[in-house]
Amino acid sequence: MPYVNIQVTEEGVTAEQKAALIKGATDLLVDVLNKSPATTFVVIEEVPLDNWGVGGVPVMQYRHALQAGKATD
């Protein structure tokens, strides 16, 4: 009984995109591990940007540094 937890930043992921993620994750487990789609659970969590970090900094700060061409190391 596989359980997949997908976390994305809260930036307007559409219902159609979520459905595609659910189908894609389910299909992957069917194809690779021969799991039953009927017992495969996929949960999508949307995380506020303030609660997401990358490269040791909040994601918005990281993105600004990338846009400015600055390294975040």
Biopython code that builds the backbone (N, CA, C, O; Angstrom):
import numpy as np
from Bio.PDB.StructureBuilder import StructureBuilder

atoms = [
    (1, "MET", "N", (0.847, -1.178, 0.000)),
    (1, "MET", "CA", (0.000, 0.000, 0.000)),
    (1, "MET", "C", (0.891, 1.239, 0.000)),
    (1, "MET", "O", (1.175, 1.790, 1.063)),
    (2, "PRO", "N", (1.337, 1.684, -1.175)),
    (2, "PRO", "CA", (2.225, 2.840, -1.243)),
    (2, "PRO", "C", (1.523, 4.144, -0.859)),
    (2, "PRO", "O", (0.332, 4.339, -1.104)),
    (3, "TYR", "N", (2.305, 5.011, -0.256)),
    (3, "TYR", "CA", (1.855, 6.354, 0.104)),
    (3, "TYR", "C", (2.894, 7.323, -0.441)),
    (3, "TYR", "O", (4.077, 7.211, -0.120)),
    (4, "VAL", "N", (2.464, 8.264, -1.254)),
    (4, "VAL", "CA", (3.353, 9.265, -1.832)),
    (4, "VAL", "C", (2.905, 10.633, -1.340)),
    (4, "VAL", "O", (1.727, 10.979, -1.430)),
    (5, "ASN", "N", (3.855, 11.414, -0.816)),
    (5, "ASN", "CA", (3.559, 12.758, -0.350)),
    (5, "ASN", "C", (4.334, 13.728, -1.233)),
    (5, "ASN", "O", (5.565, 13.727, -1.236)),
    (6, "ILE", "N", (3.620, 14.543, -1.973)),
    (6, "ILE", "CA", (4.230, 15.543, -2.846)),
    (6, "ILE", "C", (4.024, 16.910, -2.208)),
    (6, "ILE", "O", (2.895, 17.313, -1.925)),
    (7, "GLN", "N", (5.122, 17.615, -1.985)),
    (7, "GLN", "CA", (5.027, 18.960, -1.430)),
    (7, "GLN", "C", (5.469, 19.955, -2.494)),
    (7, "GLN", "O", (6.522, 19.802, -3.115)),
    (8, "VAL", "N", (4.648, 20.970, -2.690)),
    (8, "VAL", "CA", (4.947, 22.047, -3.635)),
    (8, "VAL", "C", (4.720, 23.376, -2.937)),
    (8, "VAL", "O", (3.977, 23.463, -1.960)),
    (9, "THR", "N", (5.372, 24.407, -3.452)),
    (9, "THR", "CA", (5.118, 25.724, -2.885)),
    (9, "THR", "C", (3.729, 26.182, -3.282)),
    (9, "THR", "O", (3.218, 25.835, -4.346)),
    (10, "GLU", "N", (3.144, 26.951, -2.422)),
    (10, "GLU", "CA", (1.775, 27.438, -2.590)),
    (10, "GLU", "C", (1.786, 28.600, -3.586)),
    (10, "GLU", "O", (1.850, 29.770, -3.209)),
    (11, "GLU", "N", (1.723, 28.234, -4.881)),
    (11, "GLU", "CA", (1.820, 29.251, -5.920)),
    (11, "GLU", "C", (0.825, 28.996, -7.046)),
    (11, "GLU", "O", (1.146, 29.173, -8.221)),
    (12, "GLY", "N", (-0.367, 28.582, -6.684)),
    (12, "GLY", "CA", (-1.414, 28.456, -7.680)),
    (12, "GLY", "C", (-1.376, 27.199, -8.523)),
    (12, "GLY", "O", (-1.695, 27.245, -9.711)),
    (13, "VAL", "N", (-0.993, 26.082, -7.936)),
    (13, "VAL", "CA", (-1.051, 24.820, -8.664)),
    (13, "VAL", "C", (-2.522, 24.528, -8.947)),
    (13, "VAL", "O", (-3.349, 24.539, -8.034)),
    (14, "THR", "N", (-2.844, 24.268, -10.204)),
    (14, "THR", "CA", (-4.238, 24.079, -10.593)),
    (14, "THR", "C", (-4.722, 22.667, -10.264)),
    (14, "THR", "O", (-3.920, 21.764, -10.024)),
    (15, "ALA", "N", (-6.013, 22.495, -10.257)),
    (15, "ALA", "CA", (-6.611, 21.173, -10.044)),
    (15, "ALA", "C", (-6.154, 20.200, -11.128)),
    (15, "ALA", "O", (-5.926, 19.021, -10.856)),
    (16, "GLU", "N", (-6.022, 20.695, -12.348)),
    (16, "GLU", "CA", (-5.562, 19.845, -13.452)),
    (16, "GLU", "C", (-4.123, 19.395, -13.234)),
    (16, "GLU", "O", (-3.788, 18.240, -13.500)),
    (17, "GLN", "N", (-3.267, 20.297, -12.752)),
    (17, "GLN", "CA", (-1.876, 19.940, -12.472)),
    (17, "GLN", "C", (-1.799, 18.920, -11.339)),
    (17, "GLN", "O", (-1.008, 17.979, -11.391)),
    (18, "LYS", "N", (-2.622, 19.116, -10.323)),
    (18, "LYS", "CA", (-2.638, 18.160, -9.217)),
    (18, "LYS", "C", (-3.096, 16.787, -9.687)),
    (18, "LYS", "O", (-2.529, 15.770, -9.288)),
    (19, "ALA", "N", (-4.113, 16.756, -10.528)),
    (19, "ALA", "CA", (-4.593, 15.480, -11.071)),
    (19, "ALA", "C", (-3.488, 14.793, -11.866)),
    (19, "ALA", "O", (-3.335, 13.573, -11.791)),
    (20, "ALA", "N", (-2.719, 15.570, -12.626)),
    (20, "ALA", "CA", (-1.619, 15.003, -13.407)),
    (20, "ALA", "C", (-0.523, 14.452, -12.500)),
    (20, "ALA", "O", (0.051, 13.403, -12.794)),
    (21, "LEU", "N", (-0.230, 15.143, -11.405)),
    (21, "LEU", "CA", (0.751, 14.643, -10.440)),
    (21, "LEU", "C", (0.286, 13.333, -9.807)),
    (21, "LEU", "O", (1.062, 12.387, -9.673)),
    (22, "ILE", "N", (-0.980, 13.290, -9.425)),
    (22, "ILE", "CA", (-1.539, 12.082, -8.818)),
    (22, "ILE", "C", (-1.464, 10.912, -9.798)),
    (22, "ILE", "O", (-1.039, 9.814, -9.436)),
    (23, "LYS", "N", (-1.876, 11.156, -11.031)),
    (23, "LYS", "CA", (-1.834, 10.092, -12.039)),
    (23, "LYS", "C", (-0.402, 9.664, -12.318)),
    (23, "LYS", "O", (-0.115, 8.470, -12.398)),
    (24, "GLY", "N", (0.488, 10.620, -12.466)),
    (24, "GLY", "CA", (1.887, 10.310, -12.768)),
    (24, "GLY", "C", (2.557, 9.508, -11.672)),
    (24, "GLY", "O", (3.260, 8.538, -11.957)),
    (25, "ALA", "N", (2.350, 9.898, -10.413)),
    (25, "ALA", "CA", (2.948, 9.168, -9.292)),
    (25, "ALA", "C", (2.373, 7.763, -9.197)),
    (25, "ALA", "O", (3.098, 6.801, -8.944)),
    (26, "THR", "N", (1.076, 7.653, -9.400)),
    (26, "THR", "CA", (0.422, 6.341, -9.364)),
    (26, "THR", "C", (0.942, 5.452, -10.488)),
    (26, "THR", "O", (1.290, 4.294, -10.254)),
    (27, "ASP", "N", (0.997, 5.984, -11.697)),
    (27, "ASP", "CA", (1.493, 5.218, -12.842)),
    (27, "ASP", "C", (2.930, 4.760, -12.631)),
    (27, "ASP", "O", (3.282, 3.641, -13.003)),
    (28, "LEU", "N", (3.756, 5.605, -12.044)),
    (28, "LEU", "CA", (5.146, 5.244, -11.774)),
    (28, "LEU", "C", (5.237, 4.034, -10.846)),
    (28, "LEU", "O", (6.017, 3.113, -11.090)),
    (29, "LEU", "N", (4.433, 4.041, -9.780)),
    (29, "LEU", "CA", (4.450, 2.919, -8.838)),
    (29, "LEU", "C", (3.892, 1.652, -9.477)),
    (29, "LEU", "O", (4.343, 0.549, -9.168)),
    (30, "VAL", "N", (2.926, 1.801, -10.354)),
    (30, "VAL", "CA", (2.394, 0.643, -11.078)),
    (30, "VAL", "C", (3.478, 0.078, -11.994)),
    (30, "VAL", "O", (3.714, -1.130, -12.011)),
    (31, "ASP", "N", (4.138, 0.956, -12.758)),
    (31, "ASP", "CA", (5.137, 0.527, -13.734)),
    (31, "ASP", "C", (6.400, -0.040, -13.091)),
    (31, "ASP", "O", (6.914, -1.063, -13.544)),
    (32, "VAL", "N", (6.902, 0.602, -12.052)),
    (32, "VAL", "CA", (8.182, 0.213, -11.466)),
    (32, "VAL", "C", (8.037, -0.891, -10.429)),
    (32, "VAL", "O", (8.829, -1.833, -10.409)),
    (33, "LEU", "N", (7.028, -0.783, -9.566)),
    (33, "LEU", "CA", (6.885, -1.738, -8.465)),
    (33, "LEU", "C", (5.702, -2.679, -8.609)),
    (33, "LEU", "O", (5.446, -3.504, -7.732)),
    (34, "ASN", "N", (4.974, -2.553, -9.725)),
    (34, "ASN", "CA", (3.795, -3.402, -9.967)),
    (34, "ASN", "C", (2.758, -3.270, -8.850)),
    (34, "ASN", "O", (2.137, -4.255, -8.449)),
    (35, "LYS", "N", (2.579, -2.048, -8.354)),
    (35, "LYS", "CA", (1.602, -1.796, -7.297)),
    (35, "LYS", "C", (0.218, -1.565, -7.892)),
    (35, "LYS", "O", (0.086, -1.127, -9.034)),
    (36, "SER", "N", (-0.787, -1.858, -7.119)),
    (36, "SER", "CA", (-2.158, -1.645, -7.561)),
    (36, "SER", "C", (-2.535, -0.174, -7.408)),
    (36, "SER", "O", (-2.318, 0.410, -6.346)),
    (37, "PRO", "N", (-3.094, 0.429, -8.449)),
    (37, "PRO", "CA", (-3.546, 1.818, -8.313)),
    (37, "PRO", "C", (-4.636, 1.976, -7.253)),
    (37, "PRO", "O", (-4.774, 3.039, -6.649)),
    (38, "ALA", "N", (-5.405, 0.913, -7.033)),
    (38, "ALA", "CA", (-6.500, 0.974, -6.056)),
    (38, "ALA", "C", (-5.995, 1.124, -4.629)),
    (38, "ALA", "O", (-6.738, 1.566, -3.753)),
    (39, "THR", "N", (-4.739, 0.760, -4.387)),
    (39, "THR", "CA", (-4.201, 0.860, -3.023)),
    (39, "THR", "C", (-3.007, 1.813, -2.960)),
    (39, "THR", "O", (-2.219, 1.765, -2.015)),
    (40, "THR", "N", (-2.878, 2.676, -3.964)),
    (40, "THR", "CA", (-1.809, 3.666, -3.991)),
    (40, "THR", "C", (-2.389, 5.023, -3.612)),
    (40, "THR", "O", (-3.333, 5.507, -4.238)),
    (41, "PHE", "N", (-1.820, 5.620, -2.594)),
    (41, "PHE", "CA", (-2.314, 6.897, -2.076)),
    (41, "PHE", "C", (-1.321, 8.004, -2.404)),
    (41, "PHE", "O", (-0.117, 7.852, -2.194)),
    (42, "VAL", "N", (-1.829, 9.109, -2.918)),
    (42, "VAL", "CA", (-1.004, 10.269, -3.242)),
    (42, "VAL", "C", (-1.620, 11.485, -2.556)),
    (42, "VAL", "O", (-2.806, 11.770, -2.719)),
    (43, "VAL", "N", (-0.800, 12.193, -1.790)),
    (43, "VAL", "CA", (-1.247, 13.399, -1.091)),
    (43, "VAL", "C", (-0.388, 14.562, -1.573)),
    (43, "VAL", "O", (0.838, 14.465, -1.612)),
    (44, "ILE", "N", (-1.033, 15.651, -1.936)),
    (44, "ILE", "CA", (-0.321, 16.856, -2.353)),
    (44, "ILE", "C", (-0.506, 17.914, -1.275)),
    (44, "ILE", "O", (-1.627, 18.249, -0.893)),
    (45, "GLU", "N", (0.609, 18.426, -0.797)),
    (45, "GLU", "CA", (0.578, 19.490, 0.217)),
    (45, "GLU", "C", (1.153, 20.759, -0.393)),
    (45, "GLU", "O", (2.221, 20.741, -1.005)),
    (46, "GLU", "N", (0.438, 21.848, -0.221)),
    (46, "GLU", "CA", (0.928, 23.140, -0.666)),
    (46, "GLU", "C", (1.520, 23.875, 0.533)),
    (46, "GLU", "O", (0.840, 24.108, 1.532)),
    (47, "VAL", "N", (2.784, 24.232, 0.420)),
    (47, "VAL", "CA", (3.525, 24.847, 1.515)),
    (47, "VAL", "C", (3.674, 26.340, 1.240)),
    (47, "VAL", "O", (4.113, 26.718, 0.154)),
    (48, "PRO", "N", (3.322, 27.193, 2.194)),
    (48, "PRO", "CA", (3.516, 28.630, 2.002)),
    (48, "PRO", "C", (4.993, 28.943, 1.726)),
    (48, "PRO", "O", (5.882, 28.299, 2.283)),
    (49, "LEU", "N", (5.240, 29.917, 0.880)),
    (49, "LEU", "CA", (6.621, 30.278, 0.533)),
    (49, "LEU", "C", (7.462, 30.618, 1.752)),
    (49, "LEU", "O", (8.663, 30.349, 1.770)),
    (50, "ASP", "N", (6.846, 31.206, 2.770)),
    (50, "ASP", "CA", (7.588, 31.549, 3.990)),
    (50, "ASP", "C", (8.113, 30.311, 4.703)),
    (50, "ASP", "O", (9.036, 30.410, 5.512)),
    (51, "ASN", "N", (7.540, 29.146, 4.416)),
    (51, "ASN", "CA", (7.925, 27.904, 5.086)),
    (51, "ASN", "C", (8.794, 27.016, 4.214)),
    (51, "ASN", "O", (8.955, 25.834, 4.518)),
    (52, "TRP", "N", (9.354, 27.548, 3.147)),
    (52, "TRP", "CA", (10.143, 26.762, 2.198)),
    (52, "TRP", "C", (11.501, 27.431, 2.039)),
    (52, "TRP", "O", (11.586, 28.638, 1.815)),
    (53, "GLY", "N", (12.547, 26.649, 2.154)),
    (53, "GLY", "CA", (13.887, 27.193, 1.989)),
    (53, "GLY", "C", (14.706, 26.337, 1.035)),
    (53, "GLY", "O", (14.441, 25.148, 0.857)),
    (54, "VAL", "N", (15.692, 26.955, 0.435)),
    (54, "VAL", "CA", (16.613, 26.240, -0.450)),
    (54, "VAL", "C", (17.969, 26.949, -0.381)),
    (54, "VAL", "O", (18.032, 28.177, -0.321)),
    (55, "GLY", "N", (19.016, 26.189, -0.391)),
    (55, "GLY", "CA", (20.342, 26.792, -0.339)),
    (55, "GLY", "C", (20.620, 27.529, 0.957)),
    (55, "GLY", "O", (21.472, 28.417, 1.003)),
    (56, "GLY", "N", (19.907, 27.166, 2.004)),
    (56, "GLY", "CA", (20.140, 27.782, 3.308)),
    (56, "GLY", "C", (19.407, 29.097, 3.537)),
    (56, "GLY", "O", (19.623, 29.763, 4.550)),
    (57, "VAL", "N", (18.543, 29.471, 2.601)),
    (57, "VAL", "CA", (17.805, 30.731, 2.745)),
    (57, "VAL", "C", (16.342, 30.514, 2.341)),
    (57, "VAL", "O", (16.024, 29.530, 1.674)),
    (58, "PRO", "N", (15.453, 31.430, 2.745)),
    (58, "PRO", "CA", (14.070, 31.327, 2.285)),
    (58, "PRO", "C", (14.013, 31.349, 0.759)),
    (58, "PRO", "O", (14.828, 32.005, 0.109)),
    (59, "VAL", "N", (13.054, 30.635, 0.199)),
    (59, "VAL", "CA", (12.987, 30.463, -1.252)),
    (59, "VAL", "C", (12.896, 31.796, -1.997)),
    (59, "VAL", "O", (13.488, 31.928, -3.068)),
    (60, "MET", "N", (12.191, 32.766, -1.480)),
    (60, "MET", "CA", (12.090, 34.056, -2.168)),
    (60, "MET", "C", (13.455, 34.755, -2.226)),
    (60, "MET", "O", (13.805, 35.352, -3.244)),
    (61, "GLN", "N", (14.209, 34.680, -1.150)),
    (61, "GLN", "CA", (15.550, 35.263, -1.136)),
    (61, "GLN", "C", (16.444, 34.526, -2.154)),
    (61, "GLN", "O", (17.220, 35.151, -2.877)),
    (62, "TYR", "N", (16.323, 33.218, -2.196)),
    (62, "TYR", "CA", (17.085, 32.407, -3.146)),
    (62, "TYR", "C", (16.744, 32.795, -4.588)),
    (62, "TYR", "O", (17.638, 32.956, -5.418)),
    (63, "ARG", "N", (15.462, 32.941, -4.879)),
    (63, "ARG", "CA", (15.037, 33.310, -6.233)),
    (63, "ARG", "C", (15.537, 34.702, -6.621)),
    (63, "ARG", "O", (15.958, 34.920, -7.756)),
    (64, "HIS", "N", (15.490, 35.634, -5.679)),
    (64, "HIS", "CA", (15.982, 36.985, -5.964)),
    (64, "HIS", "C", (17.476, 36.949, -6.274)),
    (64, "HIS", "O", (17.946, 37.637, -7.180)),
    (65, "ALA", "N", (18.213, 36.145, -5.519)),
    (65, "ALA", "CA", (19.655, 36.028, -5.761)),
    (65, "ALA", "C", (19.923, 35.416, -7.142)),
    (65, "ALA", "O", (20.844, 35.840, -7.840)),
    (66, "LEU", "N", (19.125, 34.426, -7.534)),
    (66, "LEU", "CA", (19.289, 33.831, -8.860)),
    (66, "LEU", "C", (19.013, 34.846, -9.967)),
    (66, "LEU", "O", (19.740, 34.916, -10.957)),
    (67, "GLN", "N", (17.961, 35.624, -9.784)),
    (67, "GLN", "CA", (17.598, 36.632, -10.793)),
    (67, "GLN", "C", (18.676, 37.709, -10.894)),
    (67, "GLN", "O", (18.934, 38.242, -11.974)),
    (68, "ALA", "N", (19.296, 38.019, -9.770)),
    (68, "ALA", "CA", (20.333, 39.046, -9.764)),
    (68, "ALA", "C", (21.684, 38.475, -10.211)),
    (68, "ALA", "O", (22.661, 39.211, -10.343)),
    (69, "GLY", "N", (21.730, 37.169, -10.438)),
    (69, "GLY", "CA", (22.973, 36.535, -10.858)),
    (69, "GLY", "C", (23.980, 36.364, -9.745)),
    (69, "GLY", "O", (25.177, 36.204, -9.983)),
    (70, "LYS", "N", (23.477, 36.399, -8.527)),
    (70, "LYS", "CA", (24.349, 36.254, -7.357)),
    (70, "LYS", "C", (24.334, 34.823, -6.869)),
    (70, "LYS", "O", (23.297, 34.160, -6.890)),
    (71, "ALA", "N", (25.461, 34.359, -6.439)),
    (71, "ALA", "CA", (25.550, 33.021, -5.839)),
    (71, "ALA", "C", (24.960, 33.069, -4.455)),
    (71, "ALA", "O", (25.015, 34.104, -3.790)),
    (72, "THR", "N", (24.386, 31.943, -4.002)),
    (72, "THR", "CA", (23.803, 31.899, -2.660)),
    (72, "THR", "C", (24.663, 31.114, -1.685)),
    (72, "THR", "O", (24.226, 30.804, -0.577)),
    (73, "ASP", "N", (25.891, 30.789, -2.094)),
    (73, "ASP", "CA", (26.776, 30.011, -1.208)),
    (73, "ASP", "C", (27.301, 30.862, -0.091)),
    (73, "ASP", "O", (28.059, 30.378, 0.750)),
]
sb = StructureBuilder()
sb.init_structure("model")
sb.init_model(0)
sb.init_chain("A")
sb.init_seg("    ")
for serial, (resi, resn, name, xyz) in enumerate(atoms, 1):
    if name == "N":
        sb.init_residue(resn, " ", resi, " ")
    sb.init_atom(name, np.array(xyz, "f"), 0.0, 1.0, " ", f" {name:<3s}", serial, name[0])
structure = sb.get_structure()
